[in-house]
Amino acid sequence: MKRVFVLATLLIMSASSLISCRDTKEKETVIKEVEVEKEPEVKEVEVEKEREGILERTAKEVDKEVNKEIDEEIEKIGDDN
């Protein structure tokens, strides 16, 4: 009988320690309203320049120069027809 009483007491104590009444903290949600100013419209050319990096811009300049040189060589050779 003593063993049953001790076991029952241990069972009740262990159950109460596992199932405790803890207060759970709930996060408080804060909503802030912010006014956003609309950005002025930007021309597409300016937007493309902003998107391009320095390498792309440099590559375009080099392509222009190479194309000019190629056109000059073609004009020197002339038309074979």
PyMOL CGO cylinders between C-alpha atoms (Angstrom):
from pymol import cmd
from pymol.cgo import CYLINDER

trace = [
    CYLINDER, 0.00, 0.00, 0.00, 2.89, 2.28, 0.82, 0.3, 1, 1, 1, 1, 1, 1,
    CYLINDER, 2.89, 2.28, 0.82, 4.39, 1.69, -2.62, 0.3, 1, 1, 1, 1, 1, 1,
    CYLINDER, 4.39, 1.69, -2.62, 1.12, 2.50, -4.36, 0.3, 1, 1, 1, 1, 1, 1,
    CYLINDER, 1.12, 2.50, -4.36, 0.80, 5.72, -2.37, 0.3, 1, 1, 1, 1, 1, 1,
    CYLINDER, 0.80, 5.72, -2.37, 4.41, 6.73, -3.17, 0.3, 1, 1, 1, 1, 1, 1,
    CYLINDER, 4.41, 6.73, -3.17, 4.01, 5.86, -6.84, 0.3, 1, 1, 1, 1, 1, 1,
    CYLINDER, 4.01, 5.86, -6.84, 0.75, 7.78, -7.07, 0.3, 1, 1, 1, 1, 1, 1,
    CYLINDER, 0.75, 7.78, -7.07, 2.37, 10.80, -5.41, 0.3, 1, 1, 1, 1, 1, 1,
    CYLINDER, 2.37, 10.80, -5.41, 5.33, 10.68, -7.80, 0.3, 1, 1, 1, 1, 1, 1,
    CYLINDER, 5.33, 10.68, -7.80, 3.00, 10.34, -10.77, 0.3, 1, 1, 1, 1, 1, 1,
    CYLINDER, 3.00, 10.34, -10.77, 0.92, 13.32, -9.70, 0.3, 1, 1, 1, 1, 1, 1,
    CYLINDER, 0.92, 13.32, -9.70, 4.04, 15.46, -9.06, 0.3, 1, 1, 1, 1, 1, 1,
    CYLINDER, 4.04, 15.46, -9.06, 5.62, 14.57, -12.40, 0.3, 1, 1, 1, 1, 1, 1,
    CYLINDER, 5.62, 14.57, -12.40, 2.36, 15.20, -14.26, 0.3, 1, 1, 1, 1, 1, 1,
    CYLINDER, 2.36, 15.20, -14.26, 1.92, 18.58, -12.58, 0.3, 1, 1, 1, 1, 1, 1,
    CYLINDER, 1.92, 18.58, -12.58, 5.47, 19.61, -13.42, 0.3, 1, 1, 1, 1, 1, 1,
    CYLINDER, 5.47, 19.61, -13.42, 5.01, 18.69, -17.08, 0.3, 1, 1, 1, 1, 1, 1,
    CYLINDER, 5.01, 18.69, -17.08, 1.61, 20.32, -17.37, 0.3, 1, 1, 1, 1, 1, 1,
    CYLINDER, 1.61, 20.32, -17.37, 2.11, 23.66, -15.75, 0.3, 1, 1, 1, 1, 1, 1,
    CYLINDER, 2.11, 23.66, -15.75, 0.09, 26.80, -16.20, 0.3, 1, 1, 1, 1, 1, 1,
    CYLINDER, 0.09, 26.80, -16.20, 2.60, 28.99, -17.91, 0.3, 1, 1, 1, 1, 1, 1,
    CYLINDER, 2.60, 28.99, -17.91, 1.59, 32.35, -19.26, 0.3, 1, 1, 1, 1, 1, 1,
    CYLINDER, 1.59, 32.35, -19.26, 2.39, 32.57, -22.91, 0.3, 1, 1, 1, 1, 1, 1,
    CYLINDER, 2.39, 32.57, -22.91, 3.29, 36.01, -24.13, 0.3, 1, 1, 1, 1, 1, 1,
    CYLINDER, 3.29, 36.01, -24.13, 1.51, 37.04, -27.28, 0.3, 1, 1, 1, 1, 1, 1,
    CYLINDER, 1.51, 37.04, -27.28, 3.26, 39.38, -29.62, 0.3, 1, 1, 1, 1, 1, 1,
    CYLINDER, 3.26, 39.38, -29.62, 1.54, 42.69, -30.03, 0.3, 1, 1, 1, 1, 1, 1,
    CYLINDER, 1.54, 42.69, -30.03, 1.18, 43.66, -33.65, 0.3, 1, 1, 1, 1, 1, 1,
    CYLINDER, 1.18, 43.66, -33.65, 1.73, 47.33, -34.38, 0.3, 1, 1, 1, 1, 1, 1,
    CYLINDER, 1.73, 47.33, -34.38, 0.50, 48.71, -37.67, 0.3, 1, 1, 1, 1, 1, 1,
    CYLINDER, 0.50, 48.71, -37.67, 1.93, 52.00, -38.80, 0.3, 1, 1, 1, 1, 1, 1,
    CYLINDER, 1.93, 52.00, -38.80, 0.50, 54.03, -41.64, 0.3, 1, 1, 1, 1, 1, 1,
    CYLINDER, 0.50, 54.03, -41.64, 3.02, 55.77, -43.80, 0.3, 1, 1, 1, 1, 1, 1,
    CYLINDER, 3.02, 55.77, -43.80, 2.34, 58.13, -46.66, 0.3, 1, 1, 1, 1, 1, 1,
    CYLINDER, 2.34, 58.13, -46.66, 4.45, 57.41, -49.70, 0.3, 1, 1, 1, 1, 1, 1,
    CYLINDER, 4.45, 57.41, -49.70, 5.13, 60.11, -52.22, 0.3, 1, 1, 1, 1, 1, 1,
    CYLINDER, 5.13, 60.11, -52.22, 4.89, 59.02, -55.81, 0.3, 1, 1, 1, 1, 1, 1,
    CYLINDER, 4.89, 59.02, -55.81, 8.20, 59.28, -57.62, 0.3, 1, 1, 1, 1, 1, 1,
    CYLINDER, 8.20, 59.28, -57.62, 8.25, 61.49, -60.68, 0.3, 1, 1, 1, 1, 1, 1,
    CYLINDER, 8.25, 61.49, -60.68, 8.09, 59.65, -63.96, 0.3, 1, 1, 1, 1, 1, 1,
    CYLINDER, 8.09, 59.65, -63.96, 11.52, 58.93, -65.38, 0.3, 1, 1, 1, 1, 1, 1,
    CYLINDER, 11.52, 58.93, -65.38, 12.27, 58.51, -69.04, 0.3, 1, 1, 1, 1, 1, 1,
    CYLINDER, 12.27, 58.51, -69.04, 12.99, 54.96, -70.13, 0.3, 1, 1, 1, 1, 1, 1,
    CYLINDER, 12.99, 54.96, -70.13, 16.47, 55.93, -71.29, 0.3, 1, 1, 1, 1, 1, 1,
    CYLINDER, 16.47, 55.93, -71.29, 17.41, 57.14, -67.82, 0.3, 1, 1, 1, 1, 1, 1,
    CYLINDER, 17.41, 57.14, -67.82, 16.01, 53.98, -66.27, 0.3, 1, 1, 1, 1, 1, 1,
    CYLINDER, 16.01, 53.98, -66.27, 18.02, 51.79, -68.66, 0.3, 1, 1, 1, 1, 1, 1,
    CYLINDER, 18.02, 51.79, -68.66, 21.19, 53.71, -67.83, 0.3, 1, 1, 1, 1, 1, 1,
    CYLINDER, 21.19, 53.71, -67.83, 20.58, 53.18, -64.13, 0.3, 1, 1, 1, 1, 1, 1,
    CYLINDER, 20.58, 53.18, -64.13, 20.07, 49.47, -64.67, 0.3, 1, 1, 1, 1, 1, 1,
    CYLINDER, 20.07, 49.47, -64.67, 23.20, 49.08, -66.74, 0.3, 1, 1, 1, 1, 1, 1,
    CYLINDER, 23.20, 49.08, -66.74, 26.49, 48.66, -65.01, 0.3, 1, 1, 1, 1, 1, 1,
    CYLINDER, 26.49, 48.66, -65.01, 29.77, 50.24, -65.99, 0.3, 1, 1, 1, 1, 1, 1,
    CYLINDER, 29.77, 50.24, -65.99, 30.83, 47.12, -67.91, 0.3, 1, 1, 1, 1, 1, 1,
    CYLINDER, 30.83, 47.12, -67.91, 27.72, 47.19, -70.10, 0.3, 1, 1, 1, 1, 1, 1,
    CYLINDER, 27.72, 47.19, -70.10, 28.15, 50.89, -70.88, 0.3, 1, 1, 1, 1, 1, 1,
    CYLINDER, 28.15, 50.89, -70.88, 31.85, 50.41, -71.68, 0.3, 1, 1, 1, 1, 1, 1,
    CYLINDER, 31.85, 50.41, -71.68, 31.06, 47.40, -73.89, 0.3, 1, 1, 1, 1, 1, 1,
    CYLINDER, 31.06, 47.40, -73.89, 28.56, 49.47, -75.88, 0.3, 1, 1, 1, 1, 1, 1,
    CYLINDER, 28.56, 49.47, -75.88, 31.15, 52.20, -76.48, 0.3, 1, 1, 1, 1, 1, 1,
    CYLINDER, 31.15, 52.20, -76.48, 33.74, 49.66, -77.58, 0.3, 1, 1, 1, 1, 1, 1,
    CYLINDER, 33.74, 49.66, -77.58, 31.20, 48.04, -79.93, 0.3, 1, 1, 1, 1, 1, 1,
    CYLINDER, 31.20, 48.04, -79.93, 30.49, 51.41, -81.52, 0.3, 1, 1, 1, 1, 1, 1,
    CYLINDER, 30.49, 51.41, -81.52, 34.21, 52.02, -82.13, 0.3, 1, 1, 1, 1, 1, 1,
    CYLINDER, 34.21, 52.02, -82.13, 34.75, 48.53, -83.55, 0.3, 1, 1, 1, 1, 1, 1,
    CYLINDER, 34.75, 48.53, -83.55, 31.74, 48.90, -85.84, 0.3, 1, 1, 1, 1, 1, 1,
    CYLINDER, 31.74, 48.90, -85.84, 33.15, 52.20, -87.14, 0.3, 1, 1, 1, 1, 1, 1,
    CYLINDER, 33.15, 52.20, -87.14, 36.50, 50.56, -87.90, 0.3, 1, 1, 1, 1, 1, 1,
    CYLINDER, 36.50, 50.56, -87.90, 34.81, 47.65, -89.66, 0.3, 1, 1, 1, 1, 1, 1,
    CYLINDER, 34.81, 47.65, -89.66, 32.73, 50.06, -91.78, 0.3, 1, 1, 1, 1, 1, 1,
    CYLINDER, 32.73, 50.06, -91.78, 35.90, 51.95, -92.75, 0.3, 1, 1, 1, 1, 1, 1,
    CYLINDER, 35.90, 51.95, -92.75, 37.65, 48.74, -93.83, 0.3, 1, 1, 1, 1, 1, 1,
    CYLINDER, 37.65, 48.74, -93.83, 34.62, 47.70, -95.88, 0.3, 1, 1, 1, 1, 1, 1,
    CYLINDER, 34.62, 47.70, -95.88, 34.63, 51.08, -97.62, 0.3, 1, 1, 1, 1, 1, 1,
    CYLINDER, 34.63, 51.08, -97.62, 38.40, 50.74, -98.38, 0.3, 1, 1, 1, 1, 1, 1,
    CYLINDER, 38.40, 50.74, -98.38, 37.89, 47.34, -99.96, 0.3, 1, 1, 1, 1, 1, 1,
    CYLINDER, 37.89, 47.34, -99.96, 35.00, 48.61, -102.03, 0.3, 1, 1, 1, 1, 1, 1,
    CYLINDER, 35.00, 48.61, -102.03, 32.21, 46.87, -103.79, 0.3, 1, 1, 1, 1, 1, 1,
    CYLINDER, 32.21, 46.87, -103.79, 33.24, 43.80, -105.83, 0.3, 1, 1, 1, 1, 1, 1,
    CYLINDER, 33.24, 43.80, -105.83, 30.08, 43.70, -107.92, 0.3, 1, 1, 1, 1, 1, 1,
]
cmd.load_cgo(trace, "trace")
